[in-house]
């Protein structure tokens, strides 16, 4: 019997300490689209959309169930691919006053070589913005 396989990531969840600051940062700095949606039980939730993916947001100490065993703001390390050249990202982030911690640096992504910049979101999550290399 063949084992079942995962095809792709639909969404992930970030636990955040300040919902408004998170929504603003991901919208302004990373170009994601904030949205509010209703679950089957009518509960209002916040998310960030980009491409065919989304990040659901949970407010710290008021998370939706089920939740991660240790839902903690600032514990994520996320890598986002972009077709926009990293020098354009550097200029954009500098104009917003967002500190780039490191990069551009060569790294290895899921499908091969990438070049990456590193920054942090309002909770201290490590954010990697990458271009496919070569």
C-alpha positions in Angstrom: 0.0 0.0 0.0 1.3 3.5 -0.9 1.5 6.0 1.9 -0.7 9.1 1.5 1.1 12.3 0.4 0.8 16.0 1.1 0.5 18.1 -2.0 1.0 21.7 -0.8 0.6 24.1 2.1 -2.8 25.8 2.3 -2.2 28.1 5.3 -0.2 28.4 8.5 -1.0 30.2 11.8 0.9 32.9 13.5 0.2 33.8 17.1 0.6 37.6 17.5 0.8 40.0 20.4 -0.6 43.0 18.5 -3.1 42.2 15.7 -3.2 45.8 14.3 0.6 46.1 14.1 0.9 42.7 12.5 -1.8 43.5 9.9 -0.1 46.8 9.1 3.4 45.4 8.9 2.5 42.5 6.5 0.4 44.8 4.4 2.8 47.7 4.2 6.2 46.0 4.3 5.4 42.7 2.5 2.4 43.6 0.3 0.1 41.0 1.8 -3.7 41.5 1.7 -5.3 41.6 5.2 -8.7 40.0 5.3 -11.4 39.3 7.9 -13.3 36.1 7.4 -16.0 34.2 9.2 -15.7 30.5 10.3 -18.5 28.0 10.1 -19.6 29.0 13.6 -19.7 32.7 12.7 -16.5 33.7 14.5 -14.6 36.6 13.0 -10.9 35.8 12.2 -8.0 37.7 10.6 -5.7 36.5 7.9 -3.1 37.7 5.4 -3.4 36.6 1.8 -0.6 36.4 -0.8 -0.6 34.3 -4.0 -2.6 31.2 -3.4 -1.7 31.0 0.3 -2.7 32.7 3.5 -1.5 33.1 7.1 -4.2 32.9 9.7 -3.6 35.1 12.7 -4.4 34.2 16.3 -4.3 36.8 19.1 -2.0 35.7 21.9 -3.9 34.4 24.9 -7.1 34.3 22.9 -6.2 31.7 20.3 -8.8 29.7 18.5 -9.0 26.0 19.2 -7.4 23.7 18.3 -4.1 25.5 18.6 -0.4 24.7 18.7 0.8 23.2 22.0 3.0 26.3 22.6 1.4 29.1 20.6 4.0 31.9 21.1 4.4 35.2 19.4 7.8 35.5 17.8 8.6 31.8 17.4 8.3 31.5 13.6 10.9 31.5 10.9 9.3 32.0 7.5 10.8 32.2 4.0 8.8 34.0 1.2 9.8 33.8 -2.5 9.5 36.9 -4.6 10.0 37.7 -8.2 10.9 41.3 -7.2 14.7 41.8 -7.1 16.2 42.0 -3.7 17.6 45.5 -4.3 14.1 46.7 -4.8 13.1 45.1 -1.5 16.0 46.7 0.2 14.9 50.2 -1.0 11.3 49.5 -0.2 12.1 48.3 3.4 14.5 51.2 4.0 11.8 53.7 3.0 9.6 52.2 5.6 12.3 52.2 8.3 12.4 48.3 8.4 15.8 47.0 9.5 17.4 44.3 7.3 19.2 42.1 9.7 21.3 40.2 7.1 21.7 39.7 3.4 21.5 39.4 0.6 23.1 35.9 1.2 23.0 32.7 -0.8 20.9 30.0 0.7 19.2 26.8 -0.3 15.4 26.8 -0.7 12.9 24.0 -1.2 13.7 23.8 -5.0 17.3 24.9 -5.2 19.5 28.0 -4.7 18.0 31.3 -3.5 19.3 34.7 -2.5 17.8 36.0 0.8 17.3 39.1 2.9 16.4 38.7 6.6 14.2 41.0 8.7 11.8 40.7 11.7 8.1 41.3 12.0 6.6 43.2 15.0 6.7 40.0 17.2 10.3 39.2 16.3 9.5 36.4 13.9 12.3 35.9 11.4 11.2 36.8 7.9 13.3 35.7 4.9 12.5 37.3 1.5 14.1 35.4 -1.3 14.7 35.3 -5.1 15.4 32.1 -6.9 19.1 32.1 -7.9 20.5 31.1 -11.3 
